[in-house]
Amino acid sequence: MSQAHITRSLPIRAILFAACLAAGMIQAAAEPEDHHHHHHHHDGELELALNNGERWGTDESLRTGMDGIFEAFAQAHDAYRSGALNSKGAASLADQVDEQVQFIFANCNLPADADAELHKLLAATFGATATLRESDDPHDGLHQLHAVLKAYGEHFEHPGWSAAVSH
C-alpha cells in the first residue's frame, strides 16, 4: 500500500470512527437516567458483523492493543471485586484503555471491512471509558468494557482470547 493511499485513507477512517462514536453517544444519551435499575445488563447492544460467518482477521498491533486493554480491565476488575476500585482507579483504567486504543489507531492495518467493524468496537470502548470517568460507581463502565472485550473475541481472530475473557 502506497504512502499516498494510507494518507488519503486516514481522513476516511477518522470520519468512520467519528460516525460510530456519535452513534454510540446518541444511543447512550437516549437511555433513561436510571437505566441501571431497569436493565442491568446490556448484552447485545454492540452489533458487529462477522466476515461471511467467520471472525475477522487481526494483525499483531491490534492483538497487542487488545491484550493491553484486557490486562488493564482484569486488574481493575479484580480491584472492583475486592472493593478497592474507586473513581480515581476507574479513571486510571479509562486512561490506560484510551492509550491502547490510540496505539491500535496508530498501528493497526486491517482491510476496510474489518476496519469498519473494529471502529464500531472502538467507539463502544470510548463509551465505556467515558462511563468509567463520569460515574461514581465503576460497575457500569466495567460491564461495558467487558462487553467490548467479549464482542472482540466473538468477531475477531485472536488465539486464546475467548478463554481469557470468559471469567
Secondary structure, DSSP 8 states (H G I E B T S, - for coil): --HHHHHHHHHHHHHHHHHHHHHHHHHHHHS-TTHHHH-S--TT-S----BTTB-B---HHHHHHHHHHHHHHHHHHHHHHTT---HHHHHHHHHHHHHHHHHHHHH----HHHHHHHHHHHHHHHHHHHHHHH-SSTHHHHHHHHHHHHHHHHHB--TTHHHHHT-
